[in-house]
Amino acid sequence: MNNITIAFLLTFLAGLSTVVGSVIAFGFKKTNKAFLSSSLGFSAGVMIYISFVELLDEAKESLVDHLGATTGEWATVGFFFLGILVIALIDKMIPNHENPHHVWDEKKVEGLSSNKEIDIEDKASLHRTGVKSALALAIHNFPEGLVTFVAAMVDPALGLSIAIAIALHNIPEGIAVSVPIYYSTGSKKKAFGYALFSGLAEPVGALIGYFVFSALLNELFFGFIFSFVAGIMVFISIDELLPTSRKYGEGHKEIYGFVLGMAVMAVSLVLI
């Protein structure tokens, strides 16, 4: 199996983790705060460690080799912050009340799962929220697919680590999409379908990235992309994963997960 096939497979699996969240949503009664906090912290630890220790180092080495020391270093810094800017702009396109960074509000879920009938207006509002959340996630997941694909194409082991980190934070996002759809329509099939739609944006991002950039796939291009990807991953970790893990954290579980994520990534990089 060549690297391109592995890259597409990893991206596809990372995207499909939203479906795992959808399945969880069907039996959703109460948020497992310890698991959620630890897993999101772990994901952030992996992403941040990879970005600063692996991706930026590889980007700088490649760009310096091709552009010279001064230009290469500036290019590394420039594309790192360009990645942050791009993902920040994408995030800005999604209104705060529709931005499904967090698991669906636990109190709302408990209320919906009671025996009380949901009136028509509430159902319509819930359905709109679910649809908008699915669209918002699709936009948000598109660059993540490119991130996973490019990393895996260059280094399958690195791509696997990134895919695992992205998959972990896609699970609660799948819940955020499925819960309002499920409780507004009563259809598990529709809830599953919307979660699947939002997750498939990642392999679509990989496909488009491959066809658009296939002619540019060389060491210099990978240098630019790795620096750009590092910026995206750092922003996602700081803006999305760490605040959410802190919100649900109890007894520093999010910090333990974060440190464990960095440790696992560090050990894996040494052993590879």
Secondary structure by P-SEA (a helix, b strand, c coil): ccaaaaaaaaaaaaaaaaaaaaaaaaaccccaaaaaaaaaaaaaaaaaaaacccaaaaaaaaaaacccaaaaaaaaaaaaaaaaaaaaaaaaaccccccccccccaaaaaaaaccccccaaaaaaaaaaaaaaaaaaaaaaaaaaaaaaaaaaacaaaaaaaaaaaaaaaaaaaaaacaaaaaacccaaaaaaaaaaaaaaaaaaaaaaaaaccccccaaaaaaaaaaaaaaaaaaaaaccaaaaaaacccaaaaaaaaaaaaaaaaaaaac
